[in-house]
């Protein structure tokens, strides 16, 4: 089933110079295990194609059921205008939560809508 990432996760984002980070926290361990295989750097590169001009690196936070992504060259040099008018990356977490995902039906009971 096609749902938005916000149906199974929360996010928080911030900045460091010309780069930003997005932390994604999944509702439970089962969803996190699914996300490890399905919420990849490549998928984020597609979703952020108009905002990220460098690479994306993913870090696993197993004890938190979370992933942290560093979005390199995503803030127009830092302190300047970006496409989302967010030179500090504060809205990038919310933007990531709009990403559509193909979630297996077995997770339907976990959907937070």
C-alpha positions in Angstrom: 0.0 0.0 0.0 1.2 3.5 -0.8 1.4 5.8 2.2 3.4 8.8 3.3 6.4 8.2 5.5 4.7 10.3 8.2 2.3 7.3 8.6 5.0 5.3 10.3 7.6 7.8 11.5 8.5 11.2 13.0 11.3 13.4 11.9 13.5 16.2 13.1 16.1 18.2 11.1 18.7 20.8 11.5 21.9 22.2 9.9 25.6 22.5 10.0 27.2 25.0 7.6 26.2 24.0 4.0 24.8 20.7 5.1 21.7 19.5 6.9 20.6 16.4 8.7 17.3 14.6 9.1 16.6 12.1 11.8 13.7 9.7 11.3 12.3 7.8 14.2 10.0 4.8 13.5 7.0 3.9 15.5 8.4 0.5 16.5 11.1 -2.1 15.9 9.3 -3.9 13.1 8.9 -0.8 11.1 12.5 0.2 11.7 13.7 -3.2 10.5 11.7 -2.7 7.3 13.1 0.8 6.9 16.7 -0.5 7.1 16.1 -2.1 3.7 13.7 0.4 2.2 14.5 4.0 3.3 17.9 4.3 1.6 20.2 7.1 0.6 19.2 6.6 -3.1 15.5 7.1 -2.3 16.3 10.3 -0.4 18.4 11.5 -3.3 15.4 11.2 -5.5 13.0 12.8 -3.0 15.5 15.7 -2.4 16.7 16.0 -6.0 16.0 19.7 -6.2 17.6 20.5 -2.8 20.6 18.3 -2.3 23.6 18.8 -4.5 26.0 16.5 -2.7 25.8 13.0 -1.4 23.5 11.6 1.3 24.9 9.4 4.1 22.7 7.3 6.3 23.5 6.3 9.9 21.7 3.6 11.9 20.6 4.3 15.4 19.4 0.8 16.3 18.7 1.5 20.0 16.3 4.4 19.0 14.6 2.7 16.0 15.9 5.6 14.0 17.9 6.6 11.0 19.9 9.8 10.6 20.7 11.2 7.2 23.3 13.8 6.4 22.4 15.8 3.3 25.6 17.3 1.9 25.4 20.6 0.0 21.8 21.1 0.8 21.7 24.6 2.1 23.0 26.8 -0.6 26.3 27.3 1.2 24.7 27.9 4.6 23.1 31.1 5.7 21.8 31.8 2.2 18.6 31.2 0.4 17.7 27.5 -0.4 14.7 26.3 -2.5 12.6 25.8 0.5 13.6 29.2 1.9 15.1 27.3 4.8 18.8 28.0 4.9 19.0 26.2 8.2 17.3 22.9 7.2 14.6 23.1 9.8 11.8 22.1 7.4 13.6 19.2 5.7 12.3 16.6 8.2 8.8 17.6 7.5 9.5 17.5 3.8 10.9 14.0 4.1 7.8 12.8 5.8 5.8 13.6 2.7 7.8 11.0 0.7 5.5 8.2 -0.5 6.5 4.7 0.4 5.2 1.3 -0.6 4.5 -0.3 2.8 3.6 -4.0 3.0 0.1 -4.7 4.1 1.3 -6.6 7.1 2.1 -3.2 8.7 -1.3 -1.8 8.2 -2.1 -2.0 12.0 0.8 0.3 12.7 -0.2 3.2 10.5 -0.5 6.4 12.4 -3.1 8.5 10.5 
